[in-house]
């Protein structure tokens, strides 16, 4: 859902019944928006958030992934990488207002946005390995935030971490009480709006260039590895076990 008010475009991931997990069609819709944002004079800043108080984004929809072939997995990850890249390269600043659980690809979004405000009750993590898939694409830059040893721990074991831990690791910008996330994001938007649009656009371009040394190769390797995992049948089986546990009430 997109609405515009006071130079801000509010982009809301709207699938609360599935913890705002992203299907391929949703990723295409978000991609189209961010690709078109550069040409719009209707807003100066984008706030990206999730509908409802439970989740910001739980990553890629597991039910859709359950039947993936290797080719499906690679195509989905290339689409997601294009979306992430469009967010990063958007000439307008993008603020992640993380109002709930953010996992997998949903946890990557705050890392690639220009600023991130996170609810103190949110649950964060990169649990891809628990679904039989290696964490990939933009996860390739996490070690630059937290160091290689900590990055290995986060992605090898897929355990969740708190917003305070994310703040201490340098993964996000700000932690606020749950009901203050949007207000804090709007306050940050006002700070961006006060800056020169041209200088801000050029600064974003420079920051991206600083980040991207050998980044493309790391993404390509990650996509291939994830696709390879789907040839083993392990991701499909892990996802089936996940839904079986949830149906039985077990964790």
Secondary structure, 3 states (H helix, E strand, C coil): CEEEECCEEEEEECCHHHCCCECHHHHHHHHHHHHHHCCCCCCCEEEEEECCCCEEECCECHHHHCCCCHHHHHHHHHHHHHHHHHHHHCCCEEEEEECCEEECHHHHHHHHCCEEEEECCCEEECCHHHHCCCCCHHHHHHHHHHCHHHHHHHHHHCCCEEHHHHHHHCCCCEEECHHHHHHHHHHHHHHHHCCCHHHHHHHHHHHHHHHCCCHHHHHHHHHHHHHHHCCCCHHHHHHHHHHHHHHHCCC
